[in-house]
Amino acid sequence: MELASLFETIMIISFGISWPLSIVRSVRSRSTQGKSLMFMIFIEIGYICGLIAKFMTGTFNLAFWFYWPNLIMVATDICLYFRNKAIEKREAASQK
């Protein structure tokens, strides 16, 4: 494995470590507090662009395979954001 590929893999893994924690927080809190939808969308776009680059160059190294779980985890957190937003709306409406 070339050195650049190794560093890219470490970068992807490092980013990926935070997503399970974020997902657990979203599930437990049932709130959008402290979440930024735009941030998550930009991260998702970044992962998609990284995958497109891998397909364009035919570079299916270890880093390529770590893009996929990260992409799925960010998509999950985005879905939870919308679920939590609906919960917040429902709770606000029931308090009126």
C-alpha positions, 0 to 999 in steps of 0.5 A: 500500500502506498503511503498516500493511500495509507494516510487517506485510509487513516483520515477516513477511519478517523472521520468515521469514528465520530459518526456512530457516536453522533448516531447514538446521540441522535437516537437517545436525545430525540432532538436536533439540538447541537446538530447542523443539517448543512454540515452533515450534507456537506460531509455527505457530498464530500464522501460522494465526491471521494467515491466518484474520484475513486471510480474515475481513477479506478483506485479501489484501495482500502480507503475506498472501502471505508468511504461506504460505511461513512457514507451510510452513517452520515445518511443515517444521522441525516435521517435521524435529524428529520425524525427528531425534527418531527418529534420536536414539532409533535411535542411543541404542538402537544404543549399548545 
